[in-house]
Amino acid sequence: MKTLESFYDYLEYKRQFRPVTIGNYKRILNKIFKDLGTIDIKPKMAEEWILNMQKRNLSASHINNTAAILTCYDKFSGIELNLIRVKKPKPLIKDTLTEGEVARIIAACSNSREKAIVSLLAYSGIRANELCNLKVEDVDLDNGVVHIINGKGGKDGISYIARECCKMVAEYIKEYETNPHLFKTLQKKVRYTTWALRKLVKKVATLARINKRVFPHLFRHSLATNLVKKGANILTVQKQLRHENLETTQIYIRSFPERVQDEYAFFKPNYV
């Protein structure tokens, strides 16, 4: 039986997993080890653990994630597992922000820094951690392009922003010290944090009197849904959000079937 440390080293150096992913592996495995009283997980033990999770009606994502972790752990130990994956229900996107609501939130921002942060979330669809990691050199305001370095899954990519957003970011850069990171905390002048971002978004949404739960990732969903509602090609939405698989982007089409009906009405052939 190989040691736990060698397994975590394998995840970091061989699989190139990010620290947050390795931390998730450790958290889930430690609970399993504690409850089972051993780190030697036999196939029968793993199967019963997953079955028990199903009986408790835990989410499909949590069950499948645990199954994947157990499979990876046992495979590293030389044991082949064939755990059943739970079929996930196809989700729908609800309670996104309309164009008017996003405009109100931006208008509620009290300074150029807040406007730059919120407008980048709204126009680019960038993820919270990706925004916090942005450096000044990553934002090409002349061409309306944001370069995301080491984004989700360790991948690089680009997203586009409108002229209005470029103008707000440019005004912010003129007023604030930005190097090397584009956004910093006001007190310690260090890289902006996702916690601070959530706090800011909640504050300006309250000032704008938005009666919805507003959080950074909601701007990403809202950008996609507003693009879809205005007739954007699904491939355009996929590229803007940097989805690896088109199926991930299809959620926005499923969530708004009236878009398909409107497009059909526009393109339908004339038989009479």
C-alpha positions in Angstrom: 0.0 0.0 0.0 1.5 3.3 -1.1 1.5 6.2 1.4 -1.0 9.0 1.4 1.7 11.5 0.9 2.9 9.8 -2.2 -0.7 9.8 -3.5 -1.1 13.6 -3.0 2.4 14.1 -4.6 1.1 12.1 -7.5 -2.0 14.4 -7.8 0.2 17.5 -7.7 3.2 16.5 -9.9 1.8 13.8 -12.2 -1.8 14.8 -12.6 -1.0 18.5 -12.3 -4.1 19.1 -10.0 -4.5 22.5 -8.6 -4.2 23.1 -4.8 -7.9 23.6 -4.4 -8.6 20.3 -6.1 -6.1 18.4 -4.0 -7.6 20.0 -0.9 -11.0 18.7 -1.9 -9.5 15.2 -2.3 -8.0 15.4 1.2 -11.2 16.6 2.8 -13.4 13.9 1.3 -10.9 11.1 1.8 -10.2 12.1 5.4 -13.9 11.8 6.2 -14.0 8.3 4.5 -10.9 7.1 6.3 -12.2 8.4 9.7 -15.6 6.8 9.3 -14.3 3.4 8.0 -11.3 3.3 10.3 -8.8 2.5 7.6 -7.0 4.0 4.6 -7.1 0.7 2.8 -10.3 1.1 0.9 -11.5 -2.2 -0.6 -13.8 -2.3 -3.6 -16.8 -3.5 -1.5 -16.2 -0.7 1.0 -16.2 1.9 -1.8 -19.3 0.5 -3.4 -21.2 0.5 0.0 -20.1 4.1 0.6 -21.5 5.3 -2.7 -24.7 3.3 -2.2 -25.2 4.9 1.2 -24.7 8.3 -0.3 -27.5 7.5 -2.8 -29.8 6.3 0.0 -29.3 9.7 1.7 -30.4 11.5 -1.4 -27.2 13.5 -1.7 -26.7 15.5 -4.9 -25.6 13.7 -8.0 -22.5 16.0 -8.3 -21.4 15.2 -4.8 -21.8 11.4 -5.3 -20.1 11.4 -8.6 -17.2 13.5 -7.3 -16.7 11.1 -4.4 -16.8 8.2 -6.7 -14.2 9.7 -8.9 -12.0 10.4 -5.9 -12.3 6.8 -4.7 -11.6 5.4 -8.1 -8.5 7.6 -8.5 -7.3 6.7 -5.0 -7.7 2.9 -5.5 -6.3 3.0 -9.0 -3.1 4.6 -7.5 -3.1 1.8 -5.0 -3.3 -0.8 -7.7 -7.0 -1.6 -7.3 -9.5 -1.3 -10.2 -12.9 0.2 -9.2 -16.1 0.3 -11.3 -18.4 2.6 -9.3 -21.8 3.5 -10.7 -22.1 7.2 -11.7 -25.4 8.9 -10.8 -27.2 10.6 -13.8 -27.4 14.3 -13.2 -30.6 16.1 -13.8 -30.3 18.6 -16.5 -30.1 22.0 -14.7 -31.8 25.2 -15.8 -30.6 28.7 -15.3 -33.0 30.9 -13.3 -33.1 34.3 -11.8 -30.4 35.9 -13.9 -30.0 39.6 -14.2 -31.7 41.5 -17.0 -29.8 44.2 -19.0 -31.6 46.8 -17.0 -30.7 45.3 -13.7 -27.0 45.1 -14.7 -27.1 48.7 -15.8 -28.6 49.7 -12.4 -25.9 47.8 -10.5 -23.2 49.5 -12.5 -24.8 52.9 -11.9 -25.0 52.2 -8.2 -21.2 51.8 -8.0 -19.7 54.7 -6.1 -16.3 55.1 -7.9 -14.3 54.1 -11.0 -12.8 51.1 -9.2 -16.2 49.6 -8.4 -17.4 50.3 -11.9 -14.4 48.7 -13.5 -14.8 45.5 -11.4 -18.5 45.1 -11.9 -18.4 46.0 -15.6 -15.7 43.5 -16.2 -17.8 40.8 -14.5 -20.8 41.8 -16.6 -19.3 42.3 -20.0 -16.7 39.5 -20.1 -18.4 36.8 -18.0 -15.0 36.2 -16.3 -15.1 34.0 -13.2 -14.4 35.5 -9.8 -11.0 34.0 -9.2 -9.9 34.8 -12.8 -10.8 38.4 -12.2 -8.8 38.5 -9.0 -5.8 37.1 -10.8 -5.9 39.6 -13.7 -2.8 41.7 -14.3 -2.8 45.0 -16.1 -1.0 43.5 -19.1 -3.8 40.9 -19.4 -6.4 43.6 -20.4 -6.1 44.9 -24.0 -8.3 48.0 -23.9 -7.4 49.0 -27.5 -8.9 45.8 -28.9 -11.5 45.0 -26.2 -9.8 41.7 -25.2 -9.2 40.2 -21.8 -6.5 37.5 -21.6 -7.3 34.9 -18.9 -4.1 33.2 -17.7 -4.3 29.9 -15.9 -8.1 30.0 -15.7 -10.4 27.2 -14.7 -8.6 23.8 -15.3 -5.3 25.7 -15.6 -6.3 26.8 -19.1 -5.5 30.1 -20.8 -8.1 31.9 -22.9 -9.6 35.2 -24.0 -13.0 36.9 -23.6 -14.2 40.1 -25.2 -15.4 43.3 -23.6 -17.4 46.2 -25.0 -16.2 49.7 -25.6 -18.2 50.9 -22.6 -16.4 48.5 -20.4 -13.0 49.4 -21.8 -13.7 53.1 -21.0 -14.6 52.3 -17.4 -11.5 50.2 -16.9 -9.3 52.9 -18.5 -10.7 55.5 -16.1 -10.0 53.3 -13.2 -6.4 52.7 -14.2 -5.8 56.4 -14.5 -7.0 56.9 -10.9 -5.5 53.9 -9.0 -2.2 52.2 -8.6 -2.7 48.9 -10.4 0.6 47.1 -11.0 1.1 44.2 -11.2 -2.4 43.0 -10.5 -5.2 45.0 -12.0 -7.2 45.0 -8.8 -5.9 45.2 -5.2 -7.5 45.4 -1.8 -7.7 49.0 -0.6 -6.1 48.5 2.8 -3.3 46.0 2.3 -2.7 46.7 -1.4 -2.5 43.0 -2.2 -4.2 40.9 -4.8 -8.0 41.3 -4.7 -9.8 38.4 -3.1 -12.9 36.5 -4.1 -14.3 37.3 -0.6 -13.9 41.0 -1.2 -15.5 40.7 -4.6 -18.6 38.9 -3.2 -18.9 41.6 -0.6 -18.7 44.4 -3.2 -21.2 42.8 -5.5 -23.7 42.3 -2.7 -23.3 45.9 -1.6 -23.9 47.5 -5.0 -26.7 45.2 -5.8 -28.4 46.3 -2.5 -27.9 49.9 -3.4 -29.4 49.3 -6.8 -32.4 47.7 -5.1 -32.1 44.4 -6.9 -34.5 41.9 -5.3 -32.4 38.8 -6.2 -29.5 37.0 -4.7 -26.6 38.6 -6.5 -23.1 37.1 -6.5 -20.1 37.3 -8.9 -20.9 34.2 -10.9 -24.4 35.4 -11.6 -23.0 38.0 -14.0 -21.5 35.2 -16.0 -24.9 33.4 -16.2 -26.6 36.7 -17.0 -24.2 37.6 -19.8 -24.9 34.2 -21.4 -28.6 34.4 -21.1 -28.8 38.0 -22.3 -26.6 37.0 -25.4 -28.9 34.1 -26.1 -32.1 36.2 -25.7 -30.7 38.7 -28.2 -30.0 36.0 -30.8 -26.3 35.3 -30.3 -25.0 32.1 -31.9 -24.5 29.3 -29.3 -20.9 28.9 -30.6 -20.3 32.6 -29.9 -21.6 32.2 -26.3 -19.4 29.1 -25.9 -16.2 31.0 -27.0 -17.0 34.0 -24.8 -17.5 31.8 -21.7 -14.5 29.6 -22.7 -16.5 26.4 -22.3 -14.5 23.4 -23.4 -17.7 21.4 -24.3 -20.7 22.8 -26.2 -23.0 20.7 -24.0 -22.1 23.0 -21.1 -23.3 26.0 -23.1 -26.5 24.3 -24.1 -27.9 24.9 -20.6 -28.7 28.4 -21.7 -30.7 27.2 -24.7 -32.6 24.7 -22.5 -33.4 27.4 -20.0 -35.0 29.7 -22.5 -36.9 27.6 -25.0 -38.7 30.7 -26.3 -35.5 31.7 -28.0 -35.7 28.6 -30.1 -39.4 29.4 -31.0 -38.5 33.0 -31.9 -35.6 31.8 -34.1 -37.9 29.2 -35.8 -40.5 31.9 -36.5 -37.8 34.1 -38.1 -36.2 31.4 -40.3 -39.2 29.1 -41.1 -39.9 28.4 -44.8 -42.9 29.8 -46.5 -44.9 27.0 -48.0 -48.1 28.9 -48.7 
